[in-house]
Amino acid sequence: MLILAALHLASPIFDPIFLAVVLALIFWPLYVRLRARKIATPLALTLMLIGMLVACGLLAALLAYSINGLIAGLGTYAANWSAHVAQVDAWLQSLGFTDADLSSAVSTEDAANLLAGLVGGIAGLLSQAALVLLLMLFFLGEGAAIVGRLRATLGEGSPGVQTLTGYGRDVSRYFALRAAVNAVTGAGVALVLFLLGVDFPLLWGVLTFFLSFIPYVGMFLASVPSVLLAFAEFDLTRALIVAVALTVVNALAENLVQPMLMSRGLHLSPTFVFASVVFWTFLLGGPGAFLAVPLLLGMVAIASSFSSTRWLAAVAADK
């Protein structure tokens, strides 16, 4: 309990470190390929840093453009929101729900705060990007040397070294497969929203891509802003159409694309995955939701290393 309390209190320190370790594991195969082409370590790290900075710059530009557009249209959205909520109130009262008062229950400020919170979450991650990328480069540059020192100290066939290398391989594989599924989902969401006329479809597609790394609840969180915006732009009917369309896109991606990819990947118990999301989000804050699966994989790897806890690893791994 003391260790968990310390992690919770020191989460601002541990979050970028954990994110950097996970990113290093994700990009390790790319780094190995660059080194295999006889590219020197400093040059390989520089090329990776430039690529990531360009990606972060494009994402920041998209966020800035979208936020400016949202702010510029806030007056129109707020007026439309109030009018549409009043229409829904009148419709509910005509059905006999005389106590219906959505105007006070769902205010424009609440919707704006939710929207700003979700978009601000990604902006917050970008604000730590410099520190995370710097740490990641150190982990990449010294990763092979660290593993080599562990092998020299513990022995080539040490179970600890094998567990560590297996864990890194599992995390890299999981995120590669998850990113492919998320890319399909995000592209589908952006296309659907574009066809339905919802503003900033590319922003919501990118938001879907990132939030879908959070198992089970990420897609729901990513869908809320676009549904609210569709209600503010058009009416309740269009918002419901958007909600149904996004549900269909997510269902197709999760039930058609994911099984084809994940069949070659990892199998984790859904119960343990969801519990891990709740636990690590509480302990580490927002980044804990993104780190839940890698941390669960680490716990499974540790549990499988001891005979007394191997049964727990088998249950959590759903094998």
Secondary structure, DSSP 8 states (H G I E B T S, - for coil): -HHHHHHHHTHHHHHHHHHHHHHHHHHHHHHHHHHHTT--HHHHHHHHHHHHHHHHHHHHHHHHHHHHHHHHTHHHHHHHHHHHHHHHHHHHHHTT-TT--HHHHS-HHHHHHHHHHHHHHHHHHHHTHHHHHHHHHHHHHHHHHHHHHHHHHH-TT-HHHHHHHHHHHHHHHHHHHHHHHHHHHHHHHHHHHHHTT-S-HHHHHHHHHHHTTSTTTHHHHHHHHHHHHHHHHS-HHHHHHHHHHHHHHHHHIIIIIHHHHHTTS----HHHHHHHHHHHHHHH-HHHHHHHHHHHHHHHHHHTTSTTTHHHHHHHHT-
